[in-house]
Amino acid sequence: MMILGMVDFALAFNTHTKLRSAVAEGGYWAAQNPGNEAGVKAQVLAVLQDLDPPIDATNITVQDCIQVDATVDKYETAITVRYDYPLLFGLFSAGSTIELSNSTTLPQFGGCR
């Protein structure tokens, strides 16, 4: 039973690492293309295309061009990805999931377009 739990943990950790990579890719896209929420989501979905079950775009939150300081032209973009990871060997019930999430906030140098 312990080995099955270790397998589940390793697979969940791998999925979490993919989420982190997808958020980083979305952040890179947002830094290069401020104000392009659809492009950010497309980049995140491209990195996560091999998840099973697939992630839905509604689980990706992009808050574009949040004005941080009204006295200066300072903006940020926040990206959050949530995914319900299905446990393979759930002890309590079939179909058990755990929520994995990752997020980043990045400055938008030069303002937002």
matplotlib code that plots the C-alpha trace (Angstrom):
import matplotlib.pyplot as plt

x = [0.0, 2.9, 4.4, 1.1, 1.0, 4.6, 3.7, 0.7, 2.8, 5.5, 2.9, 1.3, 4.6, 5.4, 2.1, 2.8, 6.2, 4.3, 2.0, 5.0, 6.5, 3.2, 2.8, 6.4, 5.8, 2.6, 4.5, 7.1, 4.4, 2.6, 5.9, 6.4, 2.7, 1.1, -2.7, -3.0, -5.0, -6.0, -2.3, -1.3, -3.9, -2.9, 0.7, -0.3, -2.6, 0.1, 2.5, -0.2, -1.7, -0.6, -2.5, -5.0, -7.8, -7.1, -7.1, -9.9, -9.2, -11.5, -8.9, -6.5, -6.9, -5.1, -5.4, -3.9, -2.5, -3.3, -2.3, -0.1, 0.7, -1.5, 1.3, 3.6, 2.9, 3.4, 1.4, 1.5, 0.0, -1.0, -1.4, -2.9, -3.4, -5.5, -5.8, -7.7, -5.2, -7.0, -5.4, -4.8, -4.9, -7.3, -7.9, -11.1, -13.2, -12.9, -12.4, -10.5, -8.7, -6.3, -6.1, -2.7, -2.1, 0.7, 0.8, 3.0, 2.9, 5.1, 5.8, 4.7, 7.7, 6.8, 3.1, 0.3, -0.8]
y = [0.0, 2.3, 1.8, 2.7, 5.9, 6.7, 6.2, 8.5, 11.2, 11.0, 11.4, 14.3, 15.9, 15.5, 17.1, 20.0, 20.5, 20.7, 23.3, 25.4, 25.2, 26.2, 29.2, 30.3, 30.0, 32.0, 34.6, 34.9, 35.4, 38.0, 39.9, 40.0, 40.6, 42.8, 42.7, 39.5, 37.2, 34.8, 34.4, 33.7, 31.0, 29.4, 29.2, 27.6, 25.1, 24.2, 23.2, 21.2, 19.5, 16.0, 16.1, 13.3, 14.3, 17.5, 20.9, 23.3, 27.0, 28.0, 26.7, 29.3, 32.8, 35.7, 39.2, 41.5, 44.9, 45.4, 48.9, 48.5, 52.1, 55.0, 57.5, 55.9, 53.9, 50.5, 47.4, 43.7, 40.6, 37.6, 34.1, 31.2, 27.6, 25.1, 21.4, 18.6, 15.7, 12.3, 9.9, 6.5, 4.7, 6.7, 4.9, 6.6, 6.6, 6.0, 9.2, 11.0, 14.1, 16.7, 20.2, 21.3, 25.0, 27.3, 31.1, 33.9, 37.7, 39.6, 43.3, 44.8, 47.1, 50.0, 49.8, 47.9, 48.4]
z = [0.0, 0.8, -2.6, -4.3, -2.3, -3.4, -7.0, -6.7, -5.0, -7.7, -10.5, -8.7, -8.2, -11.9, -12.7, -10.3, -12.1, -15.4, -13.9, -12.8, -16.2, -17.9, -15.6, -16.3, -20.1, -19.7, -17.7, -20.4, -23.0, -20.9, -20.4, -24.2, -25.1, -22.4, -22.3, -24.4, -22.0, -24.8, -25.8, -22.2, -21.9, -25.2, -24.1, -20.8, -22.5, -25.1, -22.3, -20.5, -23.6, -22.4, -19.0, -18.5, -17.9, -19.9, -18.3, -19.2, -20.0, -17.2, -14.7, -15.9, -14.4, -16.0, -14.4, -17.0, -16.3, -12.6, -11.7, -8.6, -7.9, -9.1, -8.6, -11.1, -14.2, -12.6, -13.7, -13.0, -14.5, -12.3, -13.7, -11.7, -12.9, -10.9, -11.8, -10.1, -10.1, -10.1, -7.6, -9.1, -5.8, -3.7, -0.4, 0.7, -2.5, -6.2, -8.2, -5.4, -6.5, -5.1, -6.2, -7.6, -8.3, -9.2, -9.8, -10.6, -10.7, -13.0, -13.5, -16.9, -17.6, -19.8, -18.9, -20.7, -24.2]

ax = plt.figure().add_subplot(projection="3d")
ax.plot(x, y, z, "-o")
ax.set_aspect("equal")
plt.show()
